[in-house]
Amino acid sequence: MSFLKEKVYKICRSIPKGKVATYGQLARLSGNPKAARAVGYFMRTNPDAPDTPCHRVVASDGSLTGYSGEGGIEKKKEMLIKEGVYFKGGKVDLKVSQFIQLR
C-alpha cells in the first residue's frame, strides 16, 4: 500500500491550481481503478499539505467531500474558488475544472 500511496501523492502534486481530480480518477491514474476509497484515506491522512494539495480532490460528481483541514468543506471551497476552480450548483464544474493528465 505504501507504493500506491506515494504514487497517488505524486499524481496529486501534479494537479495545477484551478483544476481538480476525482478520487476515482487518481485511483485510475495510479493503476488501481478500484482504489478510490484508499485514495480518500490517503487524502484524509495527507502528511504533506499543502505541498500535496488534497483539497484539489473531489467526488466523481464534483461534490466537495472529505476535507479534514481546519475550516472543513467551507474552507476547501474557499481555497478552490481562490485558485480559479469553477462551480455550478454548489459542485465543482468538472467539464471546466477537471484535471486532464497527458501521458
Backbone as a printed PyTorch tensor [residue, N CA C, xyz], in Angstrom:
tensor([[[  0.8350,  -1.1990,   0.0000],
         [  0.0000,   0.0000,   0.0000],
         [  0.8690,   1.2480,   0.0000]],

        [[  2.0490,   1.1870,   0.5660],
         [  2.9320,   2.3420,   0.6150],
         [  3.2960,   2.8320,  -0.7850]],

        [[  3.5270,   1.8920,  -1.7120],
         [  3.8490,   2.2600,  -3.0860],
         [  2.6700,   2.9820,  -3.7230]],

        [[  1.4680,   2.4690,  -3.5100],
         [  0.2660,   3.0980,  -4.0490],
         [  0.0930,   4.5000,  -3.4700]],

        [[  0.2920,   4.6310,  -2.1750],
         [  0.1450,   5.9240,  -1.5180],
         [  1.0960,   6.9520,  -2.1210]],

        [[  2.3410,   6.5930,  -2.2910],
         [  3.3240,   7.5240,  -2.8460],
         [  2.9840,   7.8870,  -4.2900]],

        [[  2.4870,   6.9200,  -5.0550],
         [  2.0980,   7.1830,  -6.4330],
         [  0.9220,   8.1540,  -6.4770]],

        [[ -0.0640,   7.9510,  -5.6090],
         [ -1.2340,   8.8340,  -5.5390],
         [ -0.8080,  10.2360,  -5.1340]],

        [[  0.0510,  10.3520,  -4.1320],
         [  0.5200,  11.6740,  -3.7040],
         [  1.2840,  12.3790,  -4.8330]],

        [[  2.0810,  11.6390,  -5.5750],
         [  2.8320,  12.2300,  -6.6900],
         [  1.8750,  12.7810,  -7.7420]],

        [[  0.8590,  12.0130,  -8.0980],
         [ -0.1280,  12.4730,  -9.0810],
         [ -0.8750,  13.6840,  -8.5410]],

        [[ -1.2500,  13.6360,  -7.2650],
         [ -1.9640,  14.7490,  -6.6410],
         [ -1.1310,  16.0220,  -6.7050]],

        [[  0.1630,  15.9170,  -6.4860],
         [  1.0370,  17.0950,  -6.5490],
         [  1.1040,  17.6880,  -7.9600]],

        [[  0.7190,  16.9090,  -8.9790],
         [  0.7620,  17.4130, -10.3550],
         [ -0.5320,  18.1330, -10.7600]],

        [[ -1.5460,  18.1330,  -9.8930],
         [ -2.7920,  18.8450, -10.2020],
         [ -2.5190,  20.3420, -10.0560]],

        [[ -2.6600,  21.0890, -11.1410],
         [ -2.3510,  22.5230, -11.0620],
         [ -3.4570,  23.3290, -10.3740]],

        [[ -3.1030,  24.5100,  -9.9230],
         [ -4.1030,  25.4240,  -9.3750],
         [ -5.1730,  25.6550, -10.4320]],

        [[ -6.4240,  25.7160,  -9.9830],
         [ -7.5340,  25.9360, -10.9060],
         [ -8.1210,  24.6640, -11.4630]],

        [[ -7.5610,  23.5240, -11.0840],
         [ -8.0570,  22.2260, -11.5530],
         [ -8.2720,  21.3000, -10.3600]],

        [[ -9.0950,  20.2810, -10.5720],
         [ -9.3350,  19.2550,  -9.5600],
         [ -9.2740,  17.8890, -10.2240]],

        [[ -9.1240,  16.8710,  -9.4090],
         [ -9.2330,  15.4850,  -9.8610],
         [-10.2270,  14.8030,  -8.9340]],

        [[-10.7890,  13.7060,  -9.3880],
         [-11.6900,  12.9420,  -8.5330],
         [-10.9000,  11.8150,  -7.8560]],

        [[-11.4840,  11.2900,  -6.7900],
         [-10.8500,  10.1650,  -6.0930],
         [-10.6600,   8.9940,  -7.0570]],

        [[-11.6960,   8.7050,  -7.8360],
         [-11.6250,   7.6110,  -8.8050],
         [-10.6040,   7.8670,  -9.8890]],

        [[-10.5020,   9.1090, -10.3230],
         [ -9.5230,   9.4750, -11.3390],
         [ -8.1100,   9.2260, -10.8220]],

        [[ -7.8280,   9.6350,  -9.5760],
         [ -6.4970,   9.3790,  -9.0090],
         [ -6.2330,   7.8800,  -8.8860]],

        [[ -7.2680,   7.1230,  -8.5440],
         [ -7.1170,   5.6660,  -8.4550],
         [ -6.7550,   5.0970,  -9.8320]],

        [[ -7.4810,   5.5120, -10.8700],
         [ -7.1960,   5.0180, -12.2310],
         [ -5.8000,   5.4260, -12.6910]],

        [[ -5.4510,   6.6910, -12.4650],
         [ -4.1350,   7.1690, -12.8940],
         [ -2.9950,   6.4610, -12.1700]],

        [[ -3.2770,   5.9810, -10.9680],
         [ -2.2390,   5.2700, -10.2100],
         [ -2.1470,   3.7990, -10.6120]],

        [[ -3.0540,   3.3710, -11.5220],
         [ -3.0370,   1.9820, -11.9710],
         [ -3.8980,   1.0600, -11.1340]],

        [[ -4.7100,   1.6270, -10.2440],
         [ -5.5640,   0.8400,  -9.3500],
         [ -6.9950,   1.3810,  -9.3900]],

        [[ -7.7240,   1.1010, -10.4780],
         [ -9.0260,   1.7330, -10.6830],
         [-10.0670,   1.4650,  -9.5970]],

        [[ -9.8880,   0.4500,  -8.7920],
         [-10.8550,   0.1570,  -7.7240],
         [-10.4330,   0.7220,  -6.3700]],

        [[ -9.4300,   1.5760,  -6.3590],
         [ -8.8540,   2.0550,  -5.1050],
         [ -9.3130,   3.4630,  -4.7140]],

        [[-10.4880,   3.8920,  -5.1720],
         [-10.9560,   5.2540,  -4.8650],
         [-11.0750,   5.4780,  -3.3600]],

        [[-11.5470,   4.4910,  -2.6160],
         [-11.6670,   4.6450,  -1.1560],
         [-10.2950,   4.7830,  -0.5150]],

        [[ -9.3210,   4.0360,  -1.0180],
         [ -7.9580,   4.1530,  -0.4980],
         [ -7.4170,   5.5550,  -0.7810]],

        [[ -7.7210,   6.0790,  -1.9590],
         [ -7.2940,   7.4450,  -2.2950],
         [ -7.8940,   8.4250,  -1.2950]],

        [[ -9.1730,   8.2450,  -0.9670],
         [ -9.8150,   9.0990,   0.0300],
         [ -9.0980,   9.0380,   1.3630]],

        [[ -8.7200,   7.8380,   1.7620],
         [ -7.9800,   7.6680,   3.0220],
         [ -6.6330,   8.3900,   2.9510]],

        [[ -5.9420,   8.2480,   1.8170],
         [ -4.6440,   8.9130,   1.6650],
         [ -4.7850,  10.4210,   1.7480]],

        [[ -5.8370,  10.9510,   1.1450],
         [ -6.0460,  12.4000,   1.1960],
         [ -6.3660,  12.8450,   2.6260]],

        [[ -7.1560,  12.0560,   3.3230],
         [ -7.5420,  12.3860,   4.7060],
         [ -6.3450,  12.3610,   5.6490]],

        [[ -5.3630,  11.5150,   5.3500],
         [ -4.1980,  11.3650,   6.2270],
         [ -2.9370,  11.9800,   5.6190]],

        [[ -3.1170,  12.8770,   4.6700],
         [ -2.0150,  13.5210,   3.9560],
         [ -1.0890,  14.2540,   4.9400]],

        [[  0.1560,  13.8160,   5.0620],
         [  1.0780,  14.4700,   5.9880],
         [  1.8080,  15.6670,   5.3740]],

        [[  1.5670,  15.9250,   4.0980],
         [  2.3820,  16.8870,   3.3690],
         [  1.5780,  18.0510,   2.7770]],

        [[  0.4300,  18.3620,   3.3680],
         [ -0.3480,  19.5060,   2.8760],
         [  0.3860,  20.7810,   3.2780]],

        [[  0.4210,  21.7920,   2.4960],
         [ -0.2480,  21.9860,   1.2110],
         [  0.5880,  21.5690,   0.0060]],

        [[  1.7980,  21.0360,   0.2130],
         [  2.6160,  20.6150,  -0.9260],
         [  1.9520,  19.4930,  -1.7230]],

        [[  1.2030,  18.6500,  -1.0480],
         [  0.3490,  17.6680,  -1.7070],
         [ -1.0690,  18.1990,  -1.5250]],

        [[ -1.6210,  18.8560,  -2.5490],
         [ -2.8610,  19.6180,  -2.4080],
         [ -4.1290,  18.7510,  -2.3880]],

        [[ -4.3600,  18.0960,  -1.2730],
         [ -5.5020,  17.1960,  -1.1560],
         [ -6.8380,  17.9170,  -1.3160]],

        [[ -6.8630,  19.2310,  -1.1190],
         [ -8.1090,  19.9840,  -1.2980],
         [ -8.5420,  20.0070,  -2.7570]],

        [[ -7.6670,  19.6310,  -3.6760],
         [ -7.9980,  19.5990,  -5.1060],
         [ -8.5830,  18.2640,  -5.5460]],

        [[ -8.9560,  17.4160,  -4.5960],
         [ -9.5510,  16.1240,  -4.9190],
         [-11.0110,  16.1450,  -4.4620]],

        [[-11.9070,  15.7910,  -5.3850],
         [-13.3470,  15.8830,  -5.1330],
         [-14.0370,  14.5780,  -5.5320]],

        [[-15.3110,  14.4770,  -5.1970],
         [-16.1090,  13.3020,  -5.5550],
         [-16.3590,  13.2730,  -7.0670]],

        [[-16.7730,  12.1300,  -7.5660],
         [-16.9650,  11.9400,  -9.0060],
         [-18.0530,  12.8250,  -9.6020]],

        [[-18.9380,  13.3450,  -8.7780],
         [-19.9880,  14.2520,  -9.2690],
         [-19.6380,  15.7240,  -9.0230]],

        [[-18.4210,  15.9830,  -8.5490],
         [-17.9900,  17.3510,  -8.2750],
         [-18.2820,  17.8300,  -6.8630]],

        [[-18.8910,  16.9640,  -6.0490],
         [-19.1800,  17.3350,  -4.6550],
         [-17.8920,  17.4890,  -3.8660]],

        [[-17.9420,  18.4000,  -2.9090],
         [-16.8060,  18.5750,  -2.0130],
         [-17.0030,  17.6490,  -0.8290]],

        [[-16.1040,  16.7210,  -0.6950],
         [-16.1880,  15.7530,   0.4000],
         [-14.8400,  15.6220,   1.0610]],

        [[-14.8540,  15.1580,   2.2760],
         [-13.6580,  14.7000,   2.9420],
         [-12.5150,  15.6650,   3.1250]],

        [[-12.7790,  16.8730,   3.5450],
         [-11.6550,  17.7650,   3.8450],
         [-11.4990,  17.8520,   5.3510]],

        [[-10.3780,  17.3380,   5.8610],
         [-10.1760,  17.2860,   7.3100],
         [ -9.3520,  18.4560,   7.8370]],

        [[ -8.9640,  19.3680,   6.9570],
         [ -8.2130,  20.5370,   7.3950],
         [ -9.0990,  21.5020,   8.1630]],

        [[ -8.4590,  22.4660,   8.7950],
         [ -9.1870,  23.4650,   9.5710],
         [-10.1730,  24.2090,   8.6750]],

        [[-11.4050,  24.3340,   9.1120],
         [-12.4320,  25.0200,   8.3390],
         [-13.3070,  24.0860,   7.5320]],

        [[-12.9020,  22.8270,   7.4210],
         [-13.7160,  21.8180,   6.7540],
         [-14.0400,  22.1330,   5.3030]],

        [[-15.2090,  21.6590,   4.8680],
         [-15.6400,  21.7710,   3.4780],
         [-15.7240,  23.2270,   3.0170]],

        [[-16.1850,  24.1120,   3.9010],
         [-16.2830,  25.5320,   3.5100],
         [-14.9050,  26.1050,   3.1740]],

        [[-13.9010,  25.7400,   3.9390],
         [-12.5390,  26.1920,   3.6700],
         [-12.0280,  25.5940,   2.3540]],

        [[-12.3530,  24.3180,   2.1130],
         [-11.9610,  23.6660,   0.8690],
         [-12.5410,  24.4320,  -0.3200]],

        [[-13.8270,  24.7670,  -0.2430],
         [-14.4810,  25.5030,  -1.3290],
         [-13.8310,  26.8690,  -1.5120]],

        [[-13.5660,  27.5360,  -0.4260],
         [-12.9280,  28.8540,  -0.4760],
         [-11.5610,  28.7720,  -1.1670]],

        [[-10.7680,  27.7630,  -0.8130],
         [ -9.4410,  27.6020,  -1.4250],
         [ -9.5590,  27.3330,  -2.9210]],

        [[-10.5100,  26.4760,  -3.3040],
         [-10.6760,  26.1430,  -4.7160],
         [-11.1250,  27.3520,  -5.5340]],

        [[-12.0600,  28.1210,  -4.9870],
         [-12.5200,  29.3260,  -5.6850],
         [-11.3610,  30.3060,  -5.8500]],

        [[-10.5770,  30.4740,  -4.8000],
         [ -9.4190,  31.3760,  -4.8530],
         [ -8.4200,  30.9350,  -5.9250]],

        [[ -8.3180,  29.6190,  -6.1490],
         [ -7.3960,  29.0880,  -7.1550],
         [ -7.9710,  29.1270,  -8.5730]],

        [[ -9.2760,  29.4600,  -8.6900],
         [ -9.8720,  29.5780, -10.0180],
         [-10.7210,  28.4110, -10.4540]],

        [[-11.0840,  27.5200,  -9.5390],
         [-11.9540,  26.3880,  -9.8670],
         [-13.3820,  26.9130, -10.0360]],

        [[-14.0710,  26.4170, -11.0650],
         [-15.4430,  26.8400, -11.3590],
         [-16.4560,  25.9150, -10.6740]],

        [[-17.5030,  26.5340, -10.1570],
         [-18.5840,  25.8040,  -9.5040],
         [-19.8840,  26.0190, -10.2690]],

        [[-20.7390,  25.0170, -10.2070],
         [-22.0580,  25.0970, -10.8240],
         [-23.0340,  24.3730,  -9.9020]],

        [[-23.9780,  25.1080,  -9.3420],
         [-24.9610,  24.4960,  -8.4540],
         [-24.3660,  23.9100,  -7.1890]],

        [[-23.3380,  24.5200,  -6.6520],
         [-22.7440,  24.0460,  -5.4080],
         [-21.6950,  22.9570,  -5.5620]],

        [[-21.4890,  22.4980,  -6.7890],
         [-20.4850,  21.4590,  -7.0510],
         [-19.4570,  21.9970,  -8.0320]],

        [[-18.2820,  21.3950,  -8.0250],
         [-17.2590,  21.7710,  -8.9970],
         [-17.7780,  21.4220, -10.3900]],

        [[-17.6270,  22.3490, -11.3170],
         [-17.9950,  22.0990, -12.7110],
         [-16.8400,  21.3200, -13.3460]],

        [[-16.9880,  20.0020, -13.3680],
         [-15.9040,  19.1420, -13.8440],
         [-15.6270,  19.3240, -15.3350]],

        [[-16.6220,  19.7690, -16.0960],
         [-16.3920,  19.9970, -17.5260],
         [-15.3840,  21.1140, -17.7440]],

        [[-15.3090,  22.0310, -16.7980],
         [-14.4000,  23.1740, -16.9090],
         [-13.1230,  22.9570, -16.0920]],

        [[-13.2680,  22.3990, -14.8990],
         [-12.1600,  22.4040, -13.9360],
         [-11.4940,  21.0530, -13.6830]],

        [[-11.8970,  20.0070, -14.4010],
         [-11.2650,  18.7010, -14.1350],
         [ -9.8790,  18.6380, -14.7670]],

        [[ -8.9480,  18.1500, -13.9900],
         [ -7.5620,  17.9570, -14.3920],
         [ -7.4750,  16.8270, -15.4210]],

        [[ -6.7910,  17.1020, -16.5130],
         [ -6.5460,  16.0810, -17.5230],
         [ -5.0420,  15.8870, -17.5910]],

        [[ -4.6130,  14.7010, -17.2400],
         [ -3.1740,  14.4120, -17.2610],
         [ -2.7970,  13.8450, -18.6060]],

        [[ -1.8600,  14.4660, -19.2530],
         [ -1.3620,  13.9640, -20.5290],
         [ -0.2670,  12.9530, -20.2560]],

        [[ -0.3140,  11.8830, -20.9730],
         [  0.6930,  10.8280, -20.7660],
         [  1.8090,  10.9720, -21.7470]]])
